[in-house]
Amino acid sequence: MKPHDSAAASPDAGSGTGADLHYRALERLYRSAPVNALFESRLHIEGEGSARLIFDVTESCYHAAGAAHGTIYFKMLDDAAFYAANTLVTDRFLLTTSFNLHFTKPVRSGRVIAEGKWISGRRRVYVAESRLIDEEGDEIGRGTGTFMRSGILLSGLPGYIADHS
C-alpha cells in the first residue's frame, strides 16, 4: 500500500504529496510521544521505507560502567525500524511484535545516527532493520524488528494530525 492523500493528512496539513504529508505527520507523531522528551533526538523520514534518527548520547544514558545502557540502543534501533515500516502504512499505527538486536561497540557520548530500512511485508506484518553509527562512522549496533498493524488509527492520534502552530 502506497501512502496517499486521503489517509495521510488532514485538510490543513499544507502542500506536498500525500507521501510527504504522511512522512511529516509521522515526524510530528515521534516528537509528540512523551518518552521522547527524555532524549535529545530528532526523526527525519527520508522516503518510503526509510527513516533516520539522530540521537545525542549523554551521561544521563549511562549504565554503572560509564557507557550508554542497552535500553538506549534498543530505543534507537526500534524507533528507526518502526518508522521506516510505518512509512508504508498510512491508516494504522504499527506495533513492535519482536526485535532482535546486536551490540557491536559501546558508545560513551556524542551523536549517534540510527538508520532504519523496511525489508519486507505490505499487508499485516512488516519487517525492518536498523543500524547505529557513531561519530567515528563505526557501526555500534544492529537490529531487525517485526511490526504488526494495530487497531489504532493514525488519524486519531493527536501527534499525527496537522500542526496548527
Buried (B, 14 or more C-beta within 10 A) or exposed (E): EEBBBEBBBEEEBEEBEBBBBBBBBBBBBBBBEEEBEEBEBBBBBBEBBBBBBBBEBEEEBBEEEEBBBEEBBBBBBBBBBBBBBBBBBBBBBBEBEEBEBEBEEBBEBEEBBBBBBBBEBEEEBBBBBBBBBBEEEEEBBBBBBBBBBEEEEBBEBEBBBBBEE
